């Protein structure tokens, strides 16, 4: 009984105590992910760093100690300047779903590039020896360089994929690009070594080395890596049940890549028959080779983006429904022999009272014809239901 003699509350005050406003928790912010390696632009740092050390070594070799040739440091840094930067970018873009480890990718880059280079030398050297001093020896050698080198790189890609579970076109782009980068690196070292005696464009030895190295660094990413990546993607896309298959698409991809490679190598030699002097024909041929390489790069870019969109679309699709707990929200007890399809069926509305309902009058009609097994044993009502003798 309330105290009616209590004085009324003073004017302007609330007759009842008011709870303070609840303190809302701070807005959740997305945690900042830790920086991975050198970041997405780390390839530029790798390229600039290796190029700086390469230039220091070349200047020291030529201007200070006056070496006749290039030191091993100069050769390695010059050959791996741009290729190592692109290999870093490939490794950075790997995803756990790809199934390719960074170690496998680096082995494909280093050992795959070295293996394919040596295989090509073993095949091309007897060919050069057999042609001897033939006036068309250079043209024939350059014409066959495309089919020979692309086949050797494809062999290295297959070896690098040994034991790989996921073999799709995306992984073919990764492994093919890595092998192509390694091949380009070791080939650039050979070109830089021979540039000291060639004196390209009438310049001295130092300028010849710089011209060759920077020229190969600028054009190299659009030749061997792109060609081998496209060929590897075709081979991986044709694989079934973990086995590579030589299909019509793979053969067409090989012939197209080999023809483009041969065109890049022979354009200057072919133009020399109709354009004089030979130096002008060589410069025009180099321009044609750059255009061909850029065209292949455009094909690679369109194809890789198409694969990326397809991958994102597959990840956005909802997961297929599987047999899980029943629709009424709690798992069946142990020993329930009803099928998953019966358990997953929705509960129908409450049936009218009847003597045949297993749960008694007013109990829900659960599909399967029996109630939950309760204390009364199988076939009787569960907890909260009238069952059995109830």
C-alpha positions in Angstrom: 0.0 0.0 0.0 1.5 3.3 -1.1 2.1 6.2 1.3 -0.5 8.8 0.5 0.9 11.2 3.0 4.2 11.6 1.0 4.7 15.2 -0.3 4.2 15.7 -4.1 7.4 16.2 -6.1 8.6 19.7 -6.6 7.4 21.5 -9.8 9.5 20.8 -12.9 10.9 17.6 -11.6 10.2 14.1 -12.9 7.9 12.0 -10.7 9.9 8.9 -11.6 13.6 8.3 -11.7 15.0 8.5 -15.3 17.7 6.1 -16.4 20.7 7.7 -18.0 21.2 7.3 -21.8 23.0 4.1 -22.6 26.6 4.5 -23.7 27.0 3.2 -27.2 30.0 1.1 -28.0 32.6 2.8 -30.3 32.0 2.2 -34.0 33.9 -0.8 -35.2 36.7 0.2 -37.6 38.3 -2.2 -40.1 41.6 -3.3 -38.8 44.6 -2.2 -40.9 46.2 -5.2 -42.5 49.9 -5.7 -42.0 52.1 -4.6 -44.9 53.0 -7.5 -47.1 56.6 -7.6 -48.1 57.4 -4.3 -49.9 53.8 -3.6 -50.8 52.0 -3.8 -54.1 54.5 -1.3 -55.7 57.5 -3.2 -54.4 58.4 -4.3 -57.9 59.5 -0.7 -58.7 61.7 -0.7 -55.6 63.4 -3.9 -56.7 63.9 -2.6 -60.2 65.3 0.7 -59.2 67.6 -0.9 -56.5 69.1 -3.5 -58.8 69.5 -1.0 -61.7 71.4 1.4 -59.4 73.8 -1.3 -58.3 74.2 -2.5 -61.9 75.1 0.9 -63.1 77.6 1.4 -60.3 79.2 -2.0 -61.2 79.4 -1.2 -64.9 80.9 2.2 -64.4 83.5 0.7 -62.0 84.4 -2.0 -64.4 84.8 0.2 -67.4 86.1 3.5 -66.0 88.1 2.5 -62.9 89.6 -1.0 -63.4 89.2 -1.0 -67.2 88.0 -4.6 -67.4 87.9 -6.1 -70.9 84.6 -7.8 -70.1 81.8 -7.4 -67.6 82.1 -8.7 -64.1 79.7 -11.4 -62.9 78.0 -8.9 -60.7 77.3 -6.6 -63.6 75.9 -9.4 -65.7 73.6 -10.7 -63.0 72.3 -7.3 -61.9 71.8 -6.3 -65.5 70.0 -9.5 -66.5 67.8 -9.7 -63.4 66.9 -6.0 -63.0 63.4 -5.9 -64.6 62.8 -9.6 -64.5 63.3 -9.8 -60.7 60.9 -6.9 -60.3 58.2 -8.7 -62.4 58.8 -11.9 -60.5 58.2 -10.1 -57.3 54.9 -8.8 -58.7 53.9 -12.3 -59.7 54.6 -13.7 -56.2 52.8 -10.8 -54.6 49.6 -11.5 -56.6 49.5 -15.2 -55.6 46.4 -16.2 -53.6 46.1 -19.2 -51.2 43.4 -20.6 -53.5 45.9 -20.8 -56.4 47.8 -23.6 -54.7 51.2 -22.2 -56.0 53.7 -21.5 -53.2 56.2 -18.7 -53.5 59.0 -21.2 -53.4 57.5 -23.0 -56.5 57.2 -19.8 -58.3 60.8 -18.7 -57.6 62.1 -22.1 -58.6 60.2 -21.8 -61.9 61.7 -18.4 -62.4 65.3 -19.4 -61.6 65.7 -23.1 -62.4 63.0 -23.1 -65.1 64.6 -20.2 -66.8 68.0 -21.7 -66.6 66.8 -25.1 -67.8 64.9 -23.7 -70.8 67.9 -21.6 -71.8 70.3 -24.5 -71.7 68.0 -26.7 -73.6 67.6 -24.1 -76.3 71.4 -23.8 -76.5 71.9 -27.5 -76.8 69.5 -27.6 -79.8 70.6 -24.3 -81.5 74.3 -24.9 -81.2 74.5 -27.9 -83.6 72.2 -26.1 -86.0 74.5 -23.1 -86.1 77.5 -25.4 -86.6 75.7 -27.3 -89.4 74.8 -24.1 -91.3 78.4 -22.9 -91.0 79.1 -19.9 -93.3 75.9 -20.1 -95.3 74.7 -16.7 -96.4 71.3 -17.4 -95.0 72.5 -18.9 -91.7 71.4 -16.0 -89.6 67.9 -15.9 -91.2 67.4 -19.6 -90.7 68.7 -19.6 -87.2 66.4 -16.7 -86.2 63.5 -18.3 -88.0 63.8 -21.6 -86.0 64.5 -19.8 -82.7 60.8 -19.3 -82.0 59.7 -22.9 -82.3 62.8 -24.2 -80.4 62.8 -21.7 -77.5 59.0 -21.9 -77.0 59.1 -25.7 -76.9 62.0 -25.6 -74.4 60.1 -23.2 -72.2 57.0 -25.3 -72.3 59.0 -28.3 -71.1 60.2 -26.2 -68.2 56.7 -25.2 -67.3 55.5 -28.8 -67.3 58.4 -29.7 -65.0 57.6 -26.8 -62.7 54.0 -27.9 -62.4 54.9 -31.4 -61.2 52.8 -32.2 -58.1 50.6 -29.1 -58.5 47.0 -29.9 -57.7 45.2 -26.9 -59.1 45.9 -26.7 -62.9 43.8 -24.0 -64.4 44.5 -21.2 -66.9 45.3 -18.7 -64.1 48.1 -21.0 -62.7 49.3 -21.4 -66.3 49.7 -17.7 -66.6 51.7 -17.6 -63.3 54.1 -20.5 -64.0 54.5 -19.7 -67.7 55.2 -16.1 -66.9 57.8 -17.1 -64.3 59.6 -19.4 -66.7 59.6 -16.8 -69.4 61.0 -14.2 -67.0 63.9 -16.5 -66.1 64.6 -17.3 -69.7 64.7 -13.5 -70.5 67.0 -12.9 -67.6 69.6 -15.4 -68.7 69.3 -14.4 -72.3 69.8 -10.7 -71.4 73.0 -11.7 -69.7 74.3 -13.3 -72.9 73.3 -10.2 -74.9 75.1 -7.9 -72.5 78.2 -10.0 -72.6 78.4 -9.9 -76.4 77.6 -6.2 -76.5 81.2 -5.3 -75.5 82.5 -6.6 -78.8 79.6 -5.5 -81.0 79.8 -1.7 -80.5 76.2 -1.2 -81.4 75.3 1.8 -83.5 78.9 2.9 -83.6 79.1 3.7 -79.9 81.8 2.6 -77.5 81.7 -0.4 -75.4 80.2 1.3 -72.3 77.3 2.8 -74.3 76.7 -0.5 -76.1 76.3 -2.3 -72.8 73.9 0.4 -71.4 71.9 0.4 -74.7 71.5 -3.4 -74.7 70.6 -3.7 -71.1 68.1 -0.9 -70.9 66.6 -1.9 -74.3 66.2 -5.5 -73.2 64.7 -4.3 -69.8 62.1 -2.2 -71.6 61.1 -4.7 -74.3 61.8 -7.9 -72.4 58.6 -7.9 -70.3 56.5 -7.9 -73.4 58.2 -10.9 -75.2 59.3 -14.1 -73.4 57.1 -13.7 -70.3 54.0 -12.9 -72.2 54.5 -15.6 -74.9 55.2 -18.4 -72.4 52.3 -17.2 -70.1 49.8 -17.5 -72.9 51.1 -20.9 -74.0 51.1 -22.1 -70.4 47.5 -20.9 -69.9 46.4 -22.8 -72.9 48.1 -26.0 -71.7 46.7 -25.7 -68.2 43.2 -24.9 -69.4 43.2 -28.1 -71.5 44.2 -30.3 -68.6 41.7 -32.8 -67.2 41.9 -34.9 -64.0 45.4 -33.5 -63.2 46.8 -34.6 -66.6 48.0 -32.3 -69.4 46.5 -32.8 -72.8 47.7 -31.7 -76.2 44.5 -30.4 -77.8 43.8 -28.4 -80.9 43.8 -25.2 -78.8 47.2 -26.0 -77.4 48.6 -26.6 -80.8 47.2 -23.4 -82.2 48.5 -21.5 -79.2 52.0 -23.0 -79.7 52.0 -22.2 -83.4 50.8 -18.7 -82.9 53.4 -17.9 -80.1 56.2 -19.5 -82.1 55.3 -17.5 -85.2 55.2 -14.3 -83.3 58.5 -15.1 -81.7 60.1 -15.8 -85.1 58.6 -12.6 -86.6 60.2 -10.6 -83.8 63.6 -12.2 -84.5 63.6 -12.2 -88.3 61.9 -8.9 -89.1 65.2 -7.0 -89.4 66.8 -9.8 -91.5 63.8 -9.9 -93.9 63.8 -6.1 -94.3 67.5 -6.1 -95.1 66.7 -7.7 -98.5 64.7 -4.6 -99.6 66.0 -1.8 -97.4 69.6 -0.5 -97.4 71.6 0.2 -95.4 71.2 -2.9 -93.1 71.3 -0.6 -90.0 68.1 1.1 -91.1 66.4 -2.2 -91.8 67.5 -3.4 -88.3 66.0 -0.4 -86.7 62.7 -0.8 -88.5 62.7 -4.5 -87.7 63.1 -3.7 -84.0 60.1 -1.4 -84.2 58.0 -4.2 -85.8 59.1 -6.5 -83.1 58.0 -4.0 -80.5 54.6 -3.7 -82.1 54.2 -7.5 -82.2 55.2 -7.8 -78.5 52.7 -5.0 -77.6 50.0 -6.9 -79.5 50.7 -10.1 -77.5 50.7 -8.1 -74.3 47.3 -6.7 -75.1 46.0 -10.3 -75.7 47.5 -11.3 -72.3 45.9 -8.3 -70.6 42.4 -9.0 -71.9 42.7 -12.7 -71.2 44.0 -12.2 -67.6 41.3 -9.7 -66.8 38.7 -12.1 -68.2 40.0 -14.8 -65.9 40.0 -12.5 -62.9 36.3 -11.5 -63.5 35.4 -15.1 -63.8 37.2 -15.9 -60.6 35.5 -13.1 -58.7 32.1 -14.2 -60.1 32.6 -17.7 -58.8 33.6 -16.4 -55.4 30.5 -14.2 -55.2 28.1 -17.1 -55.9 26.4 -18.5 -52.7 27.6 -21.8 -51.5 25.3 -24.7 -52.5 22.9 -25.9 -49.9 23.9 -29.1 -48.1 22.0 -31.4 -45.8 22.1 -29.8 -42.4 20.0 -29.5 -39.4 16.2 -29.6 -39.8 14.2 -26.5 -40.6 12.8 -26.3 -37.1 16.1 -25.3 -35.7 17.5 -28.0 -33.5 19.4 -31.2 -34.4 17.7 -34.6 -34.1 18.6 -36.7 -31.2 21.0 -39.6 -31.5 19.5 -42.7 -32.9 16.9 -41.0 -35.1 16.6 -43.2 -38.1 14.7 -40.7 -40.3 16.2 -39.6 -43.6 17.9 -36.2 -44.0 15.2 -35.2 -46.5 12.5 -35.9 -44.0 14.3 -34.0 -41.3 14.9 -31.0 -43.5 11.2 -30.7 -44.5 9.4 -27.7 -42.9 6.9 -28.2 -40.1 3.3 -28.0 -41.2 0.8 -26.0 -39.2 -0.8 -27.5 -36.2 -3.2 -30.3 -37.2 -6.6 -30.5 -35.7 -7.0 -32.8 -32.8 -7.2 -36.4 -33.7 -6.6 -39.6 -32.0 -4.1 -40.7 -34.6 -1.7 -37.8 -34.0 1.5 -39.3 -32.5 2.0 -36.3 -30.2 -1.6 -36.2 -29.0 -4.3 -33.5 -29.5 -2.9 -30.2 -30.8 0.6 -31.5 -31.4 2.3 -30.4 -34.6 2.3 -32.8 -37.5 6.0 -33.5 -38.0 6.9 -35.2 -41.3 8.0 -38.7 -41.0 4.9 -40.0 -39.2 6.5 -40.2 -35.7 7.3 -37.7 -33.0 10.7 -37.1 -31.5 11.8 -40.0 -29.4 11.5 -38.9 -25.8 11.6 -40.6 -22.4 8.9 -43.0 -23.5 11.0 -44.5 -26.2 11.0 -44.4 -30.0 7.7 -43.4 -31.6 6.4 -41.5 -28.6 6.2 -37.7 -27.9 9.3 -35.8 -27.0 9.7 -33.3 -24.3 6.8 -30.9 -24.0 4.5 -33.2 -25.9 1.9 -35.8 -24.8 3.1 -39.1 -26.0 2.9 -42.8 -25.4 0.6 -43.4 -22.5 0.1 -39.7 -21.8 
